[in-house]
Amino acid sequence: MKRRERTRHLIELGGLVVKAGIVELVDDDRAVILGLLVEAAVRLRGDSREQVLTLWRRRGRRAFAEAADGKSE
């Protein structure tokens, strides 16, 4: 059961990368996608962690709301 939950979790995370449009923007270049994620991790380890989290959380919630309203793909 744990394996199935982990697989579902990983699929959902991959879906977020697609939903954000990153795959299309970088022409499915996985090195670039990993680089983006590494850069995000570096920023989250920095002094402005809370501000970055607040900004990204707002943007993410807005994107989810737009998708639910049919404004986004």
CORHUDA-V293295 format. One record per residue. N is the residue number from 0. RES is the residue in three letters. SS is DSSP state (2 for helix, 1 for strand, 0 for the rest). Layout:
BEGIN
N:RES:SS / N:RES:SS
END
This chain:
BEGIN
0:MET:0 / 1:LYS:2 / 2:ARG:2 / 3:ARG:2 / 4:GLU:2 / 5:ARG:2 / 6:THR:2 / 7:ARG:2 / 8:HIS:2 / 9:LEU:2 / 10:ILE:2 / 11:GLU:2 / 12:LEU:2 / 13:GLY:2 / 14:GLY:2 / 15:LEU:2 / 16:VAL:2 / 17:VAL:2 / 18:LYS:2 / 19:ALA:0 / 20:GLY:0 / 21:ILE:2 / 22:VAL:2 / 23:GLU:2 / 24:LEU:2 / 25:VAL:0 / 26:ASP:0 / 27:ASP:0 / 28:ASP:0 / 29:ARG:2 / 30:ALA:2 / 31:VAL:2 / 32:ILE:2 / 33:LEU:2 / 34:GLY:2 / 35:LEU:2 / 36:LEU:2 / 37:VAL:2 / 38:GLU:2 / 39:ALA:2 / 40:ALA:2 / 41:VAL:2 / 42:ARG:2 / 43:LEU:2 / 44:ARG:0 / 45:GLY:0 / 46:ASP:0 / 47:SER:0 / 48:ARG:2 / 49:GLU:2 / 50:GLN:2 / 51:VAL:2 / 52:LEU:2 / 53:THR:2 / 54:LEU:2 / 55:TRP:2 / 56:ARG:2 / 57:ARG:2 / 58:ARG:2 / 59:GLY:2 / 60:ARG:2 / 61:ARG:2 / 62:ALA:2 / 63:PHE:2 / 64:ALA:2 / 65:GLU:2 / 66:ALA:2 / 67:ALA:2 / 68:ASP:2 / 69:GLY:0 / 70:LYS:0 / 71:SER:0 / 72:GLU:0
END
